[in-house]
Amino acid sequence: MGHATRSVPLIKQLAVSNKIIIGITAVNGWFFKQRFPEMIFETLPAYGVKYSSFLPAWLKVALQWPRIKRVVRQENALLAEIIARHGIDVVISDSRYGLYNASVFSVFITHQLKLRLAGFSFFANKQNRKYLHRFDEIWVPDYEDKRKRLSGALSEATSISKTVKFIGPQSQFSVADKKNAEVQHADILVILSGVEPQRSILEKLLFSSLRNSEAEIIFVRGSDKRAENSSENIGYFDFPSPEILRSLIVNAKTVICRGGYSTLMDLHLLEKKDLILIPTPGQTEQEYLADYWKKNFGARVIRQSQLETLGKEVLFKTHSHPVL
């Protein structure tokens, strides 16, 4: 969903003078149809990446690579049909490796030009460059100025021979939104995101740690399954509208979330400073970003294993607000 939300400003800008066709999957189709009901949609196969409750995320993804490559080939063949059907001139792909075609100008959006995958990095970067070089340009949703950069070394472009353009952070929100947010107050806002089962694992750990505190807490669950637990001090939103989510973020004292890059861009553009990041275990990109944001932007970092072993002790110790 992060890739979907960060596409919103680009779609709005391009739609001013262009006809837009949006490629959707079963996962994100509802979001795009809600935001852009007047546009044309084409259904694409989903990569269907799954995580494990015990294997590192990078290893689980590596084991799924043969199936992902099949989907890449499928979407590449399907794109040729879509181009012919709609007379498309430009294809802009947010991290969909098969959405390129020699007959059109093909753009790839990513902040990951240099992957960090534990012992898998050499092979992963070789494959990544192979696919990136099939596109005409690479657009990086980040600042070109390294002193301001949100993605750190991940967007280092020294090994990329194609044109790389930094287009600035992309978010469904903007700084202007911050000034007009409706009042939705919480001491702590928990934003849950990512692939199962890790999303649910973190929800249970944080509920257990926070349910007996005196703080007013809101969980944004990112799930259509009913919440299994309830507490007087914890409220829930499953998939809040962009307006409500913006308000929740702006008015929360502290935000607890994963270290996904799209979420970090949202928080940056809404000028949130008091962050606690809990990267997905074994998701080396999030682990790197969490440490990078701790060093450069003052975020606090808790490993999920610390929550599992120490529970509320580590969370409360990390938190500085007297409300806890």
C-alpha positions as CSV (number, residue, x, y, z in Angstrom):
1,M,0.0,0.0,0.0
2,G,2.9,2.3,0.5
3,H,3.7,2.2,-3.2
4,A,0.1,3.1,-3.9
5,T,-0.1,6.0,-1.5
6,R,3.1,7.6,-2.7
7,S,1.8,7.5,-6.3
8,V,-1.0,9.8,-5.5
9,P,0.8,13.2,-6.0
10,L,2.4,12.0,-9.3
11,I,-1.0,10.9,-10.6
12,K,-2.6,14.2,-9.7
13,Q,0.2,16.2,-11.3
14,L,0.3,14.1,-14.5
15,A,-3.5,14.0,-14.9
16,V,-3.6,17.8,-15.4
17,S,-2.5,17.4,-19.0
18,N,-2.5,13.6,-19.7
19,K,-4.8,10.6,-19.9
20,I,-3.9,8.3,-17.1
21,I,-4.3,4.5,-17.0
22,I,-3.7,3.0,-13.5
23,G,-2.4,-0.5,-13.0
24,I,-4.0,-2.1,-10.0
25,T,-4.0,-5.4,-8.1
26,A,-6.5,-7.0,-5.8
27,V,-4.7,-5.5,-2.8
28,N,-4.6,-1.8,-3.8
29,G,-7.5,-1.6,-6.4
30,W,-10.0,-0.3,-3.8
31,F,-7.6,2.6,-2.8
32,F,-7.1,3.9,-6.4
33,K,-10.7,3.5,-7.3
34,Q,-11.7,5.5,-4.2
35,R,-9.2,8.3,-4.9
36,F,-9.5,8.4,-8.7
37,P,-13.0,7.0,-9.7
38,E,-12.9,8.8,-13.1
39,M,-9.8,7.1,-14.3
40,I,-9.2,3.9,-16.4
41,F,-7.9,0.8,-14.6
42,E,-6.0,-2.3,-15.7
43,T,-5.6,-5.3,-13.5
44,L,-2.0,-6.6,-13.0
45,P,-0.8,-9.8,-11.4
46,A,0.3,-9.3,-7.8
47,Y,3.8,-10.3,-6.7
48,G,2.2,-11.8,-3.6
49,V,5.3,-11.6,-1.4
50,K,4.8,-13.3,1.9
51,Y,6.8,-13.1,5.1
52,S,7.4,-15.7,7.8
53,S,6.9,-15.7,11.5
54,F,10.4,-17.1,12.0
55,L,12.5,-16.8,8.8
56,P,14.3,-13.5,8.1
57,A,12.3,-11.4,5.7
58,W,15.2,-11.3,3.2
59,L,15.5,-15.1,3.1
60,K,11.8,-15.6,2.7
61,V,11.8,-13.2,-0.3
62,A,14.8,-14.9,-1.8
63,L,13.0,-18.3,-1.6
64,Q,10.1,-16.7,-3.5
65,W,12.3,-15.2,-6.2
66,P,11.5,-17.9,-8.9
67,R,7.8,-17.2,-8.6
68,I,8.3,-13.4,-8.5
69,K,10.3,-13.7,-11.8
70,R,7.4,-15.5,-13.4
71,V,5.1,-12.7,-12.4
72,V,7.6,-10.2,-13.9
73,R,7.4,-12.0,-17.2
74,Q,3.6,-12.1,-17.0
75,E,3.2,-8.4,-16.4
76,N,5.7,-7.6,-19.1
77,A,3.6,-9.5,-21.7
78,L,0.4,-8.0,-20.3
79,L,1.9,-4.5,-20.6
80,A,2.4,-4.9,-24.3
81,E,-1.3,-5.6,-24.7
82,I,-2.2,-2.6,-22.5
83,I,0.1,-0.3,-24.5
84,A,-1.5,-1.4,-27.8
85,R,-5.1,-1.1,-26.4
86,H,-4.7,2.4,-25.0
87,G,-2.0,3.9,-27.2
88,I,0.3,4.6,-24.3
89,D,3.3,6.9,-24.7
90,V,4.9,6.6,-21.2
91,V,4.9,3.9,-18.5
92,I,5.8,4.8,-14.9
93,S,6.4,1.8,-12.8
94,D,6.7,2.0,-9.0
95,S,8.9,-1.0,-8.2
96,R,7.2,-3.3,-10.8
97,Y,10.2,-4.8,-12.6
98,G,8.3,-6.0,-15.6
99,L,6.6,-2.8,-16.6
100,Y,8.9,-1.6,-19.3
101,N,8.6,-1.7,-23.1
102,A,11.0,-0.7,-25.9
103,S,8.1,1.0,-27.8
104,V,7.5,3.6,-25.0
105,F,9.5,5.8,-22.6
106,S,9.8,3.6,-19.4
107,V,10.4,5.0,-15.9
108,F,11.1,3.1,-12.8
109,I,10.4,4.6,-9.3
110,T,12.5,3.4,-6.4
111,H,14.6,4.6,-3.5
112,Q,16.5,1.3,-3.5
113,L,19.4,1.6,-5.9
114,K,21.7,-0.2,-3.6
115,L,20.1,-3.1,-1.8
116,R,21.1,-4.3,1.6
117,L,20.2,-8.0,2.1
118,A,22.6,-9.5,4.5
119,G,24.7,-12.2,2.8
120,F,22.5,-11.9,-0.3
121,S,23.5,-8.4,-1.3
122,F,25.8,-9.2,-4.2
123,F,23.4,-11.3,-6.1
124,A,20.4,-9.1,-5.2
125,N,22.2,-5.9,-6.5
126,K,23.3,-7.7,-9.7
127,Q,19.7,-8.7,-10.4
128,N,18.4,-5.2,-9.4
129,R,20.8,-3.5,-11.8
130,K,19.8,-5.9,-14.5
131,Y,16.2,-4.9,-14.3
132,L,16.7,-1.2,-13.7
133,H,18.8,-0.9,-16.8
134,R,15.9,-2.0,-18.9
135,F,14.2,1.3,-18.1
136,D,14.9,4.7,-19.7
137,E,15.0,6.6,-16.4
138,I,15.1,6.0,-12.7
139,W,13.1,8.4,-10.5
140,V,14.1,8.4,-6.8
141,P,11.5,9.8,-4.4
142,D,14.0,11.6,-2.2
143,Y,16.1,14.7,-2.0
144,E,19.2,15.0,-4.2
145,D,21.0,16.8,-1.5
146,K,22.7,14.0,0.6
147,R,22.5,16.2,3.7
148,K,18.7,16.1,3.5
149,R,18.3,12.6,2.1
150,L,15.7,10.4,3.8
151,S,16.9,7.0,2.3
152,G,20.6,7.4,3.0
153,A,22.9,5.0,1.2
154,L,20.0,3.0,-0.3
155,S,19.6,5.7,-3.0
156,E,23.4,5.8,-3.9
157,A,23.4,5.7,-7.7
158,T,27.1,5.1,-8.5
159,S,26.5,1.6,-10.0
160,I,23.5,2.7,-12.2
161,S,24.3,3.7,-15.7
162,K,20.8,5.0,-16.6
163,T,19.7,8.5,-15.9
164,V,18.7,8.9,-12.3
165,K,16.5,11.8,-11.2
166,F,15.7,12.7,-7.6
167,I,12.0,13.9,-7.6
168,G,11.7,14.7,-3.9
169,P,9.8,12.8,-1.2
170,Q,6.4,11.7,-2.5
171,S,3.4,11.4,-0.1
172,Q,-0.4,11.4,-0.2
173,F,0.0,14.2,2.3
174,S,1.7,17.6,2.1
175,V,2.9,20.3,4.5
176,A,-0.2,22.3,3.7
177,D,-2.3,19.4,5.0
178,K,-0.6,19.8,8.4
179,K,-2.1,23.3,8.9
180,N,-5.7,22.2,8.2
181,A,-6.0,18.9,10.0
182,E,-9.2,18.2,11.9
183,V,-8.8,17.5,15.6
184,Q,-8.1,13.8,16.3
185,H,-5.9,13.6,19.3
186,A,-3.9,10.7,20.7
187,D,-0.9,10.5,23.0
188,I,0.4,7.5,21.0
189,L,-0.6,6.6,17.4
190,V,0.4,3.1,16.3
191,I,0.5,2.7,12.5
192,L,0.6,-1.0,11.6
193,S,1.6,-2.0,8.1
194,G,3.3,-4.6,6.0
195,V,2.8,-8.2,5.1
196,E,1.3,-10.9,7.3
197,P,2.0,-12.6,9.7
198,Q,4.4,-9.8,10.9
199,R,1.7,-7.2,10.9
200,S,-0.4,-9.2,13.3
201,I,2.5,-10.2,15.5
202,L,3.4,-6.6,16.1
203,E,-0.2,-5.7,16.8
204,K,-0.4,-8.3,19.6
205,L,3.0,-7.3,21.1
206,L,2.1,-3.6,21.2
207,F,-1.4,-4.2,22.5
208,S,0.1,-6.2,25.3
209,S,2.6,-3.5,26.1
210,L,0.2,-0.5,25.9
211,R,-3.2,-1.7,27.2
212,N,-2.6,-0.9,30.8
213,S,-1.0,2.5,30.3
214,E,-2.7,5.8,31.1
215,A,-2.0,7.1,27.6
216,E,-4.7,7.6,25.0
217,I,-3.8,5.3,22.2
218,I,-5.0,4.8,18.7
219,F,-4.1,1.8,16.5
220,V,-4.3,2.2,12.7
221,R,-4.5,-1.5,11.9
222,G,-4.2,-1.8,8.2
223,S,-6.3,-4.9,8.3
224,D,-9.9,-5.8,7.4
225,K,-9.9,-8.6,10.1
226,R,-11.7,-7.8,13.3
227,A,-9.5,-6.7,16.2
228,E,-9.2,-9.6,18.7
229,N,-8.5,-7.4,21.7
230,S,-10.0,-4.4,23.3
231,S,-9.1,-1.9,26.0
232,E,-10.6,1.3,27.4
233,N,-7.5,3.4,26.5
234,I,-7.1,2.0,23.0
235,G,-9.2,2.9,19.9
236,Y,-9.0,1.4,16.4
237,F,-9.1,2.5,12.8
238,D,-8.8,-0.3,10.2
239,F,-8.4,1.7,6.9
240,P,-9.0,5.4,7.8
241,S,-9.5,7.9,5.0
242,P,-6.5,10.0,4.0
243,E,-8.1,12.9,5.8
244,I,-8.6,11.1,9.1
245,L,-5.1,9.5,8.9
246,R,-3.5,12.8,8.3
247,S,-5.4,14.2,11.3
248,L,-4.3,11.3,13.5
249,I,-0.7,11.7,12.5
250,V,-0.6,15.5,12.9
251,N,-2.2,15.5,16.3
252,A,-0.5,12.5,17.9
253,K,2.3,13.2,20.4
254,T,4.2,10.1,19.4
255,V,4.0,7.8,16.4
256,I,5.0,4.1,16.6
257,C,5.4,2.3,13.3
258,R,7.5,0.1,11.1
259,G,10.4,1.6,9.1
260,G,8.8,1.4,5.7
261,Y,10.0,4.2,3.4
262,S,6.6,5.4,2.3
263,T,5.5,5.7,5.9
264,L,8.7,7.6,6.7
265,M,8.0,10.0,3.8
266,D,4.5,10.7,5.1
267,L,5.8,11.4,8.6
268,H,8.6,13.6,7.2
269,L,6.3,15.8,5.1
270,L,3.9,16.1,8.1
271,E,6.9,17.2,10.2
272,K,6.5,14.5,12.9
273,K,9.6,14.3,15.1
274,D,8.7,12.0,18.0
275,L,9.0,8.6,16.3
276,I,9.5,5.1,17.6
277,L,10.5,2.7,14.8
278,I,10.1,-1.1,15.0
279,P,11.6,-2.6,11.8
280,T,10.2,-5.8,10.5
281,P,12.6,-8.6,11.7
282,G,15.0,-9.5,8.9
283,Q,13.7,-6.8,6.6
284,T,17.1,-5.3,6.1
285,E,15.9,-2.2,4.3
286,Q,13.7,-1.3,7.3
287,E,16.5,-2.1,9.7
288,Y,18.9,0.1,7.9
289,L,16.4,3.0,7.6
290,A,15.5,2.7,11.3
291,D,19.2,3.1,12.3
292,Y,19.7,5.8,9.7
293,W,16.7,7.8,11.0
294,K,17.9,7.3,14.6
295,K,21.3,8.8,13.7
296,N,20.1,11.6,11.4
297,F,16.5,12.5,12.4
298,G,16.3,11.6,16.1
299,A,14.0,8.6,15.8
300,R,14.0,6.0,18.6
301,V,14.4,2.4,17.5
302,I,13.1,-0.8,19.2
303,R,13.8,-4.2,17.7
304,Q,10.8,-6.5,17.8
305,S,12.8,-9.1,19.7
306,Q,13.1,-6.6,22.5
307,L,9.4,-6.3,22.7
308,E,9.0,-10.1,22.7
309,T,11.5,-10.5,25.6
310,L,11.1,-7.3,27.6
311,G,7.6,-6.3,26.6
312,K,6.4,-3.0,28.0
313,E,9.6,-2.4,29.9
314,V,11.6,-1.5,26.8
315,L,8.8,0.5,25.3
316,F,8.2,2.6,28.4
317,K,11.9,3.1,28.9
318,T,12.3,4.3,25.4
319,H,9.4,6.7,25.7
320,S,10.1,10.2,27.2
321,H,6.6,11.5,27.7
322,P,5.4,11.8,31.3
323,V,1.9,10.5,30.3
324,L,3.4,7.0,30.5
